[in-house]
Amino acid sequence: MKSVLTTHVGSLPFMDIEKALEYTFAFDIPVLFSLPKLDSAQFMLEEAKSILKEGSSNIRPPSNLNKFLLEKEKRQLTRFKYQLAGPWTLYHSEQPKVSFKQFSESLIPKYSLLINELSKEGELFFALDEPLLAKATQSQLTELNHFIGEIASIANVRLILHSCAKLPLEAINSLEVEFINLDLSLYSREELASMQQLNAPGLKAGKLGPIIEKELLTRIVDTMLLTPACGLTFHDIYYVKEMLTSLKQVQKILVAVNS
């Protein structure tokens, strides 16, 4: 049976962890969130560097992990999502004096350890956040696919690649990952029709435009993830709550078509 499931990108604007928990658990797939306004160390890149810097045998747990897992256990839920900066974004941020191939291979044990630990807690949807991927060459995309293949081999993980920025169509169709989460408002009708995957649509303001709706209604797959187009840190609470309402309305439309 086909499933259309709501989730979000990861970062939230709340200054209160309890309110953030209430919000994320209103989605079908709750997200182990970050709260950058509460703690600047929880911005995407800072969080990734902090978690991964200690070496392959010793990583720091993600922010808010314990309270999130307690709430998940209380609600008796299995699946959840976590999003972290991907290797290409880290490579551009760190600017190491090695090739992307060497850099990404050095990260495989670290990401693998993190995913292994998180996947012990249930069905894990793990998203690599790659806002700078448009700058990658074809050979670098090949190396990214190698990285994805290595961490995808870990049991009980479903991988997502997310990018808020517009990516070339060739890059999108070359990615070997289960879910590709993009801001669909950035793409033309022709580009959407040419995408091999439309199974994790990012919706600006959580709404369907006529072009996006036409494509999605004909391409519902076994599992489709509905998300905001990007993280929600810099939006106000009213917008964030309306986003959830809008995504649930889109979900009803897509489920009705499929029923």
CORWOMO-V787966 format. One record per pair of residues at least 12 apart in sequence whose ideal C-beta (glycine too) atoms are under 10 Angstrom apart, sorted by the first residue. I is the first residue (numbers start at 1). GAP is how many residues later the second one is. D is the distance in whole Angstrom. If there is no record, write none. Layout:
I_GAP_D, I_GAP_D
//
This chain:
1_221_8, 1_257_9, 1_258_10, 2_218_6, 2_219_7, 2_220_6, 2_221_7, 2_222_7, 2_252_9, 2_253_9, 2_256_5, 2_257_9, 3_25_8, 3_217_9, 3_218_9, 3_219_7, 3_220_5, 3_221_7, 3_222_9, 3_252_9, 3_255_9, 4_24_9, 4_197_10, 4_212_9, 4_216_7, 4_217_9, 4_219_8, 4_220_5, 4_221_8, 4_222_6, 4_243_10, 4_246_8, 4_247_5, 4_248_9, 4_249_9, 4_250_5, 4_251_5, 4_253_10, 4_254_7, 5_22_8, 5_23_4, 5_24_6, 5_74_8, 5_76_10, 5_120_9, 5_195_10, 5_218_7, 5_219_7, 5_220_6, 5_221_7, 5_222_10, 5_246_8, 6_20_9, 6_21_5, 6_22_5, 6_23_7, 6_24_10, 6_200_9, 6_219_8, 6_220_5, 6_221_8, 6_222_10, 6_237_10, 6_238_8, 6_241_5, 6_242_6, 6_244_9, 6_245_6, 7_17_9, 7_20_5, 7_21_7, 7_22_4, 7_23_8, 7_24_6, 7_72_9, 7_73_9, 7_74_5, 7_76_10, 7_118_7, 7_120_9, 7_153_9, 7_174_9, 7_193_9, 7_218_6, 7_219_7, 7_220_6, 7_221_9, 7_240_9, 8_15_9, 8_16_7, 8_18_10, 8_19_6, 8_21_9, 8_22_9, 8_23_5, 8_25_8, 8_73_8, 8_75_9, 8_194_10, 8_198_10, 8_217_10, 8_218_9, 8_219_6, 8_220_6, 8_222_10, 8_223_8, 8_224_7, 8_232_9, 8_235_8, 8_236_8, 8_239_8, 9_22_8, 9_24_9, 9_25_10, 9_35_10, 9_72_9, 9_74_6, 9_118_8, 9_120_8, 9_151_10, 9_153_6, 9_155_8, 9_172_8, 9_193_8, 9_218_6, 9_219_6, 9_220_8, 9_221_6, 9_222_4, 9_223_7, 9_224_9, 10_14_9, 10_21_5, 10_22_8, 10_23_6, 10_24_6, 10_32_10, 10_34_8, 10_37_9, 10_52_10, 10_71_8, 10_72_7, 10_73_4, 10_74_8, 10_117_7, 10_119_8, 10_152_9, 10_217_10, 10_220_10, 10_221_6, 10_222_9, 10_223_9, 11_20_9, 11_22_7, 11_23_5, 11_24_8, 11_25_6, 11_26_9, 11_31_8, 11_32_8, 11_33_7, 11_36_9, 11_72_8, 11_118_10, 11_219_9, 11_220_4, 11_221_6, 11_222_4, 11_223_9, 12_12_7, 12_19_8, 12_21_5, 12_22_7, 12_23_6, 12_24_9, 12_25_9, 12_26_9, 12_30_10, 12_52_10, 12_219_8, 12_220_6, 12_221_7, 12_223_9, 12_225_10, 12_228_7, 13_22_8, 13_23_8, 13_24_6, 13_25_9, 13_218_9, 13_219_6, 13_220_5, 13_221_7, 13_222_6, 13_223_7, 13_224_7, 13_226_9, 13_227_6, 14_19_8, 14_21_6, 14_23_7, 14_24_7, 14_218_9, 14_219_10, 14_223_7, 14_226_8, 15_20_7, 15_22_6, 15_23_5, 15_24_10, 15_222_10, 16_19_9, 16_22_8, 17_16_9, 17_18_7, 17_21_8, 17_46_10, 17_47_6, 17_50_6, 17_51_9, 17_54_10, 18_49_8, 18_53_9, 19_16_10, 19_218_8, 20_13_6, 20_14_9, 20_15_6, 20_18_9, 20_44_8, 20_47_9, 20_48_9, 20_220_10, 21_12_8, 21_43_8, 21_46_7, 21_47_7, 21_49_9, 21_50_5, 21_51_9, 21_53_10, 21_54_10, 22_49_9, 23_209_9, 23_214_9, 23_217_7, 23_218_8, 23_220_10, 23_221_7, 24_40_10, 24_44_8, 24_47_9, 24_48_10, 24_56_9, 24_57_9, 24_220_10, 25_43_9, 25_46_6, 25_47_8, 25_49_9, 25_50_6, 25_52_8, 25_55_10, 26_215_9, 26_218_6, 26_219_10, 26_222_9, 27_53_10, 27_54_9, 27_199_9, 27_200_9, 27_217_7, 27_220_8, 27_221_9, 28_49_10, 28_51_8, 28_197_9, 28_198_9, 28_219_10, 28_220_9, 28_223_8, 29_48_9, 29_50_6, 29_51_6, 29_52_5, 29_94_9, 29_96_6, 29_129_10, 29_196_7, 29_197_10, 29_198_9, 30_38_8, 30_41_8, 30_42_7, 30_45_8, 30_47_7, 30_49_8, 30_50_5, 30_51_7, 31_37_9, 31_49_7, 31_50_5, 31_51_7, 31_52_7, 31_94_9, 31_96_9, 31_196_9, 32_29_10, 32_30_6, 32_31_8, 32_32_7, 32_33_6, 32_35_10, 32_36_5, 32_37_8, 32_40_9, 32_48_6, 32_49_7, 32_50_4, 32_51_8, 32_52_10, 32_86_8, 32_89_9, 32_92_9, 33_29_9, 33_30_8, 33_31_6, 33_35_7, 33_48_9, 33_49_9, 33_50_9, 33_198_10, 33_199_9, 33_200_10, 34_12_9, 34_13_6, 34_28_8, 34_29_6, 34_30_7, 34_48_10, 34_49_8, 34_50_9, 34_197_8, 34_199_8, 35_28_7, 35_29_7, 35_198_8, 36_27_10, 36_195_9, 36_197_5, 36_198_9, 37_196_6, 37_197_9, 38_25_9, 38_26_9, 39_24_7, 39_25_9, 41_22_8, 42_20_9, 42_21_5, 42_22_8, 42_191_9, 43_42_10, 43_188_10, 43_190_8, 44_39_8, 44_40_7, 44_41_5, 44_42_10, 44_45_8, 44_49_10, 44_85_6, 44_87_9, 44_187_8, 44_189_9, 45_39_10, 45_40_5, 45_44_7, 45_45_7, 45_47_10, 45_48_5, 45_49_9, 45_84_9, 46_17_10, 46_39_9, 46_47_10, 47_13_9, 47_15_7, 47_16_6, 47_36_10, 47_37_7, 47_38_8, 48_14_10, 48_35_10, 48_36_5, 48_37_4, 48_38_9, 48_39_10, 48_41_8, 48_42_6, 48_45_9, 48_59_10, 48_62_10, 48_63_10, 48_66_10, 48_81_8, 49_36_8, 49_41_7, 49_44_8, 49_45_8, 50_12_9, 50_13_9, 51_12_9, 51_33_7, 51_34_10, 51_59_8, 51_60_10, 51_62_10, 51_63_7, 52_32_8, 52_33_9, 52_35_10, 52_38_8, 52_54_10, 52_55_7, 52_57_10, 52_58_5, 52_59_8, 52_61_9, 52_62_8, 53_57_9, 54_56_9, 55_54_9, 55_55_7, 55_58_9, 56_50_9, 56_51_9, 56_52_9, 56_53_4, 56_54_5, 56_55_9, 56_56_8, 56_57_6, 56_58_10, 57_52_8, 57_53_9, 57_56_8, 58_52_10, 58_55_9, 59_50_10, 59_51_6, 59_52_9, 59_54_6, 59_55_6, 59_58_8, 60_54_9, 61_53_9, 61_56_8, 61_57_9, 62_20_6, 62_21_10, 62_22_8, 62_52_8, 62_55_10, 62_56_8, 65_17_9, 65_52_9, 65_53_8, 65_56_9, 68_12_8, 68_14_9, 68_53_9, 69_49_10, 69_52_6, 69_53_9, 72_49_7, 72_50_7, 73_48_9, 73_49_9, 77_45_7, 77_46_9, 78_43_9, 78_44_4, 78_45_5, 78_46_10, 79_43_6, 79_44_4, 79_45_8, 79_46_7, 79_79_9, 80_38_8, 80_41_7, 80_42_6, 80_43_7, 80_44_7, 80_45_7, 80_46_10, 81_37_10, 81_42_10, 81_43_7, 81_44_4, 81_45_7, 81_46_6, 81_77_9, 81_79_8, 81_144_9, 81_146_9, 82_32_8, 82_33_9, 82_36_6, 82_37_10, 82_39_10, 82_42_7, 82_43_8, 82_44_6, 82_45_7, 82_75_10, 82_78_10, 83_42_9, 83_43_8, 83_44_4, 83_45_8, 83_46_6, 83_77_8, 83_79_7, 83_98_9, 83_144_10, 83_148_8, 84_27_8, 84_30_8, 84_31_10, 84_42_8, 84_43_7, 84_44_7, 84_45_7, 85_43_8, 85_44_5, 85_45_8, 85_46_9, 85_47_10, 86_18_9, 86_21_9, 86_25_9, 86_41_9, 86_42_3, 86_43_6, 86_44_4, 86_45_9, 86_46_9, 86_47_8, 86_58_8, 86_61_8, 86_62_9, 86_75_7, 86_76_8, 86_77_9, 87_13_8, 87_16_7, 87_17_4, 87_18_9, 87_19_9, 87_20_5, 87_21_9, 87_23_10, 87_24_8, 87_41_7, 87_43_8, 87_53_10, 87_56_9, 87_57_7, 87_60_6, 87_61_9, 87_64_10, 88_12_7, 88_15_9, 88_16_8, 88_40_8, 88_41_10, 88_42_5, 88_43_9, 88_44_6, 88_45_6, 88_47_8, 88_48_6, 88_52_7, 88_53_9, 88_55_9, 88_56_6, 88_59_9, 88_73_10, 88_75_10, 89_39_8, 89_40_6, 89_41_5, 89_42_6, 89_43_5, 89_44_8, 89_74_9, 90_13_8, 90_14_9, 90_17_7, 90_38_10, 90_39_10, 90_40_10, 90_42_10, 91_12_5, 91_13_7, 91_16_9, 91_41_9, 91_45_9, 91_49_9, 91_52_10, 91_53_10, 92_38_10, 92_39_9, 92_40_5, 92_41_10, 92_43_7, 92_44_10, 93_39_9, 99_40_10, 99_41_9, 99_44_8, 100_36_8, 100_37_9, 100_39_9, 100_40_5, 100_41_10, 100_43_6, 100_44_8, 100_47_9, 101_38_8, 101_39_8, 101_41_9, 101_42_5, 101_43_10, 101_45_8, 101_46_9, 102_41_9, 103_40_9, 103_44_10, 104_36_9, 104_39_6, 104_40_7, 104_42_7, 104_43_5, 104_44_10, 104_46_9, 105_38_8, 105_41_8, 105_42_8, 105_45_8, 107_40_7, 107_43_10, 107_44_9, 108_38_9, 108_39_6, 108_41_10, 108_42_5, 108_43_7, 109_41_9, 109_42_10, 110_41_10, 111_15_8, 111_17_8, 111_36_8, 111_39_8, 111_40_5, 111_43_9, 112_38_7, 112_39_6, 112_41_9, 112_42_6, 112_45_10, 113_41_10, 114_12_8, 114_37_9, 114_40_10, 115_36_6, 115_37_9, 115_39_5, 115_40_10, 115_41_9, 115_42_5, 115_44_9, 116_35_10, 116_38_6, 116_39_9, 116_40_9, 116_41_9, 118_36_10, 118_38_9, 118_39_8, 119_35_7, 119_36_7, 119_37_4, 119_38_5, 119_39_10, 120_36_8, 121_35_10, 122_34_8, 123_33_6, 123_34_9, 123_35_7, 124_30_9, 124_31_10, 124_32_6, 124_33_5, 124_34_7, 124_35_9, 125_32_8, 125_33_5, 125_34_8, 125_35_6, 125_53_9, 125_54_8, 125_75_10, 125_98_10, 125_100_8, 126_25_8, 126_26_9, 126_28_9, 126_31_5, 126_32_7, 126_33_6, 126_34_7, 127_31_10, 127_32_8, 127_33_4, 127_34_7, 127_35_5, 127_50_10, 127_52_8, 127_54_7, 127_73_9, 127_98_10, 127_100_9, 128_16_9, 128_19_9, 128_20_8, 128_23_9, 128_31_7, 128_32_7, 128_33_5, 128_34_7, 128_35_9, 128_49_8, 128_53_10, 129_31_9, 129_32_8, 129_33_5, 129_34_8, 129_35_8, 129_52_9, 129_101_10, 129_102_8, 130_14_8, 130_31_6, 130_32_7, 130_33_5, 130_34_9, 130_35_9, 130_37_9, 130_41_10, 130_45_9, 131_31_8, 131_32_6, 131_33_5, 131_34_5, 131_36_10, 131_99_9, 131_100_10, 132_31_8, 132_33_7, 133_28_8, 133_29_10, 133_30_5, 133_32_7, 133_34_6, 133_35_9, 133_38_6, 133_39_9, 133_42_9, 134_29_8, 134_31_6, 134_32_7, 134_33_5, 134_34_6, 134_37_7, 135_30_9, 135_36_10, 136_31_9, 136_32_9, 136_35_7, 136_38_10, 137_34_10, 138_32_8, 138_33_8, 138_36_7, 140_31_10, 141_27_10, 141_29_9, 141_30_6, 141_33_5, 141_34_7, 141_35_10, 142_32_8, 142_34_10, 144_17_8, 144_27_9, 144_30_9, 144_31_8, 144_32_9, 144_33_9, 145_29_7, 145_30_7, 145_31_5, 145_32_8, 146_30_9, 148_13_7, 148_27_8, 148_28_6, 148_29_5, 148_30_9, 149_27_7, 149_28_9, 152_24_8, 152_25_7, 152_26_8, 157_21_9, 158_19_10, 158_20_6, 158_21_7, 158_65_8, 158_67_9, 159_17_10, 159_18_5, 159_19_5, 159_20_7, 159_21_10, 160_17_7, 160_18_7, 160_19_4, 160_20_8, 160_21_5, 160_39_10, 160_40_6, 160_65_7, 160_67_9, 161_14_6, 161_15_10, 161_16_5, 161_17_9, 161_18_7, 161_19_5, 161_20_7, 161_21_9, 161_36_10, 161_39_9, 162_17_9, 162_18_8, 162_19_4, 162_20_8, 162_21_9, 162_38_8, 162_40_8, 162_65_8, 162_67_10, 162_68_9, 162_69_9, 163_12_10, 163_17_8, 163_18_8, 163_19_6, 163_20_8, 163_23_10, 163_39_9, 163_67_9, 164_17_9, 164_18_8, 164_19_6, 164_22_9, 164_38_8, 164_64_10, 164_65_6, 164_66_4, 164_67_8, 165_17_9, 165_18_8, 165_21_8, 165_65_9, 166_16_8, 166_17_8, 166_19_10, 166_20_4, 166_21_7, 166_25_9, 167_13_9, 167_15_7, 167_16_10, 167_19_9, 167_20_9, 167_24_10, 168_23_10, 169_18_8, 169_19_10, 169_21_9, 169_22_6, 169_23_10, 169_25_6, 169_26_7, 169_27_10, 170_24_10, 172_15_9, 172_19_9, 172_22_9, 172_23_6, 172_24_8, 172_25_8, 173_21_8, 173_22_7, 173_23_5, 173_24_8, 174_22_9, 175_21_9, 175_22_8, 177_20_9, 177_23_10, 178_19_9, 178_21_8, 178_22_9, 178_45_9, 178_47_10, 179_18_8, 179_20_6, 179_21_4, 179_42_10, 179_44_8, 179_45_9, 179_46_6, 179_48_10, 180_15_8, 180_16_9, 180_17_5, 180_18_8, 180_19_7, 180_20_6, 180_21_10, 180_22_10, 181_16_10, 181_18_9, 181_19_4, 181_20_8, 181_21_5, 181_44_7, 181_45_10, 181_46_6, 181_47_10, 181_48_9, 181_49_10, 182_13_8, 182_15_9, 182_16_9, 182_18_8, 182_19_7, 182_20_6, 182_45_10, 182_47_8, 183_18_9, 183_19_5, 183_20_8, 183_21_6, 183_44_10, 183_45_9, 183_46_4, 183_47_6, 184_14_8, 184_16_10, 184_17_5, 184_18_6, 184_19_7, 184_20_8, 184_24_9, 184_25_8, 184_27_9, 184_28_5, 184_31_8, 184_32_8, 184_45_8, 185_16_10, 185_17_8, 185_18_8, 185_19_4, 185_20_9, 185_22_9, 185_24_7, 185_26_9, 185_27_7, 185_44_7, 186_16_9, 186_18_9, 186_43_8, 187_24_9, 187_25_9, 187_28_9, 188_23_8, 189_21_9, 189_22_5, 189_23_9, 189_25_8, 189_26_8, 190_21_10, 191_20_10, 191_24_10, 192_19_7, 192_20_7, 192_22_9, 192_23_5, 192_24_9, 192_27_9, 193_18_10, 193_21_9, 193_22_6, 193_25_10, 193_26_9, 195_20_8, 195_24_9, 197_22_9, 197_24_8, 198_14_9, 198_17_6, 198_18_6, 198_20_9, 198_21_5, 198_22_9, 198_23_8, 198_26_8, 199_17_10, 199_20_8, 199_21_9, 199_22_5, 199_23_8, 199_24_7, 199_25_5, 199_26_7, 200_21_10, 200_23_9, 200_24_7, 200_25_4, 200_26_8, 200_27_7, 201_14_9, 201_15_6, 201_18_10, 201_23_7, 201_24_8, 201_25_6, 201_26_7, 201_28_9, 201_49_9, 201_53_10, 202_23_9, 202_24_9, 202_25_5, 202_26_6, 202_27_4, 202_28_7, 203_13_9, 203_23_7, 203_24_7, 203_25_7, 203_26_6, 203_40_9, 203_43_7, 203_44_7, 203_47_7, 204_24_8, 204_25_5, 204_26_9, 204_39_10, 204_42_10, 205_23_8, 205_24_8, 205_30_10, 205_34_8, 205_37_8, 205_38_7, 205_41_6, 205_42_10, 206_20_8, 206_21_9, 206_22_6, 206_23_9, 206_33_9, 206_34_10, 206_36_7, 206_37_4, 206_38_7, 206_39_8, 206_40_3, 206_41_4, 206_42_9, 206_43_8, 206_44_7, 206_45_10, 207_35_10, 207_36_9, 207_39_5, 207_40_9, 207_42_8, 207_43_7, 208_18_10, 208_38_9, 208_41_9, 208_42_5, 208_45_7, 208_46_9, 212_38_9, 213_37_9, 213_40_8, 213_41_9, 213_44_10, 216_34_8, 216_37_9, 216_38_6, 216_41_9, 217_36_8, 217_37_7, 217_39_10, 217_40_5, 217_41_9, 218_39_9, 220_34_6, 220_35_9, 220_37_7, 220_38_5, 224_27_9, 224_30_7, 224_31_10, 224_34_9, 226_20_10, 226_21_5, 226_22_9, 226_24_6, 226_25_6, 226_28_8, 227_16_10, 227_20_8, 228_12_9, 228_15_5, 228_16_9, 228_18_9, 228_19_7, 229_14_10, 232_12_10
//
